[in-house]
Amino acid sequence: MQEKKKQRKKVDFDRRLLELAGSQHYVVAREQLLEFGTARQIEYRLAKGRLQRVHEGVYRVVGSPDTWQQRLMAACLSSSGANAASFRAGAQMFRLPAGDEIVEITAPRHRRMQLNGVRTHESFYLSDLDVTYIDGIPVTRPARILCDLGLLVERGELSASTYELAFQEAVRRNGEEPWWLVPPHHLNYLSFTSLEELLRRLDLEIIDTMTSFPMELFLLMGENYVDNEAVGKECHTRRKRFDLALEKAGMGDTRRKFYRALSNAGLGREAIVIARKPRYAR
């Protein structure tokens, strides 16, 4: 009788393990397994080669397909499952330009771990509002992904043109038409790139770029101020609050650095380029 109970427990553990793993690209976290099993059962399956350690406290089912999604899910399960696919991996999950099948995640502040083959970013702000799920994998939302990709443009790891394509595609996916389209659709439209090129053709020296709050982020968050004047006024008020709050907190320099970084990513309400006549030696 006792032997039958042990056998039933073994079968039940394996069944629940496979059910859980099957919903997570065949990777599981130790904490998840301990909810219905014991540490001894886990160690036994590791020793027998049924489970394989991927990261500390994260295992894959041996024999399951080794895929990018599986590696991404394993990275997200580390740090007690508080991580989310982000940056280029997030863009790839949404099938946006700039996406790439690399394992790139964002972890909450002070919970980042060094993981082999994983690029990990750390953030003070990573709440449930920032994250959604695609195929069972936690992924930062498009508005957050676009902000993060802007940092890669600033670092020279992503081209501004690719970023602009990702931004426009994200807006299209949100059901809006990209009404600020580039030439030849709108002949009076200038991006940072085209404005700087124009100034260089006039033999002017570019010394700085700047912008203001990117109102289009409200569109990506579902607030259509284009077709609704009342929504537009509210969004404009919130934009002003953002700027005034930073100035009141004595973070004016931080605000300017933030907008300068956005301008380098080709993002913002205005395209401001500061140029001067070149200095010629006398």
Secondary structure as UniProt FT lines:
FT   HELIX           2..22
FT   TURN            23..26
FT   STRAND          27..29
FT   HELIX           30..33
FT   TURN            34..36
FT   HELIX           39..47
FT   TURN            48..49
FT   STRAND          51..55
FT   TURN            56..57
FT   STRAND          58..61
FT   TURN            62..63
FT   HELIX           68..81
FT   STRAND          84..85
FT   HELIX           87..93
FT   TURN            94..95
FT   TURN            97..98
FT   STRAND          104..108
FT   TURN            109..110
FT   TURN            116..117
FT   STRAND          119..123
FT   HELIX           128..130
FT   STRAND          131..134
FT   TURN            135..136
FT   STRAND          137..140
FT   HELIX           142..155
FT   HELIX           160..173
FT   TURN            174..175
FT   TURN            179..180
FT   TURN            183..184
FT   TURN            187..188
FT   HELIX           192..201
FT   TURN            202..203
FT   STRAND          205..210
FT   HELIX           216..220
FT   TURN            221..222
FT   HELIX           229..248
FT   TURN            249..250
FT   HELIX           252..264
FT   TURN            265..266
FT   STRAND          272..276
//
